[in-house]
Amino acid sequence: LSVDLDLQPLLFGLLLSLFLVTVLGNLLIILAISSDSHLHTPMYFLLSSLSLTDVEFISITVPNLL
């Protein structure tokens, strides 16, 4: 993203931290929905599917960017 060599480690750290927070947050959503039987409704199935899709998308695009 940057040609400036001093700025590259900062951008790498920022993108890596955003990647980790996003993946862990979505995995926590999936874990919470799958572990509680009261959350086995169509709405929460949609939310877990969206979280899984977000994890897949982030896992494909961000490592290529880093």
C-alpha positions as CSV (number, residue, x, y, z in Angstrom):
1,L,0.0,0.0,0.0
2,S,2.8,2.4,0.7
3,V,6.1,3.0,-1.0
4,D,7.5,4.7,2.2
5,L,9.5,2.0,4.0
6,D,9.0,3.7,7.4
7,L,5.2,3.5,7.0
8,Q,5.0,-0.1,5.9
9,P,5.5,-1.7,9.4
10,L,2.8,0.6,10.8
11,L,0.3,-0.4,8.1
12,F,1.2,-4.1,8.5
13,G,0.5,-3.9,12.2
14,L,-2.7,-2.0,11.8
15,L,-4.1,-4.4,9.1
16,L,-3.0,-7.5,11.1
17,S,-4.7,-6.3,14.2
18,L,-7.9,-5.5,12.3
19,F,-7.7,-8.9,10.7
20,L,-7.3,-10.7,14.0
21,V,-10.1,-8.7,15.8
22,T,-12.5,-9.4,12.9
23,V,-11.8,-13.1,12.7
24,L,-11.9,-13.6,16.5
25,G,-15.1,-11.5,16.8
26,N,-16.9,-13.5,14.0
27,L,-15.7,-16.8,15.5
28,L,-17.1,-15.8,18.9
29,I,-20.5,-15.0,17.3
30,I,-20.5,-18.4,15.6
31,L,-19.5,-20.1,18.9
32,A,-22.1,-18.3,20.9
33,I,-24.9,-19.1,18.5
34,S,-23.9,-22.8,18.2
35,S,-23.5,-23.3,21.9
36,D,-26.9,-21.9,23.1
37,S,-29.9,-23.9,22.1
38,H,-32.2,-20.8,22.4
39,L,-30.4,-19.2,19.5
40,H,-31.2,-22.0,17.0
41,T,-33.7,-19.9,15.1
42,P,-33.6,-18.8,11.5
43,M,-32.5,-15.3,12.4
44,Y,-29.4,-16.5,14.2
45,F,-28.7,-19.1,11.5
46,L,-28.5,-16.1,9.1
47,L,-26.2,-14.2,11.5
48,S,-23.9,-17.2,11.8
49,S,-23.9,-17.7,8.1
50,L,-23.0,-14.0,7.6
51,S,-20.2,-14.3,10.2
52,L,-18.8,-17.4,8.5
53,T,-18.9,-15.6,5.1
54,D,-17.1,-12.7,6.6
55,V,-14.4,-14.9,8.1
56,E,-13.9,-16.6,4.7
57,F,-13.8,-13.3,2.8
58,I,-11.4,-11.7,5.3
59,S,-9.2,-14.8,5.3
60,I,-8.8,-14.7,1.5
61,T,-8.4,-10.9,0.9
62,V,-6.4,-9.6,3.9
63,P,-3.4,-12.1,3.8
64,N,-2.9,-11.2,0.1
65,L,-2.9,-7.5,1.1
66,L,-0.4,-8.1,3.9
